[in-house]
């Protein structure tokens, strides 16, 4: 733990927002991490009380720093290091998967039929 602050990419990795430090650094460089001052460079320092906004994940995360961590810790300790003010994720759209229906006794699908089936399945 540092007195002045911890790099934002290191802190995001330590509290398990990103799986690797290089992913956290890449997110900062891509502009997915914001501090109060705007876009955060990877070397920007975070201090207790700072608000970190992370986009580019499945949904936006808004975190308030409670504790500075410079080493990756277990999940229970990582969750205790920040206050999560993120909005709830949007509800998942529930739609049934497309089902390919062929008439019984239609025989083996032709090449054209197989391509249509693959397109329907998303392959």
CORSUL-V74734 format. One record per helix or strand of 2 or more residues. SS is the DSSP state (H for helix, E for strand). FROM is the first residue (numbers start at 1). LEN is the number of residues. If there is no record, write none. Layout:
<<SS:FROM:LEN> <SS:FROM:LEN>>
//
This chain:
<<E:6:2> <H:8:7> <H:21:9> <E:33:3> <E:38:2> <E:45:2> <E:51:4> <E:61:5> <H:75:5> <E:82:3> <H:111:11>>
//
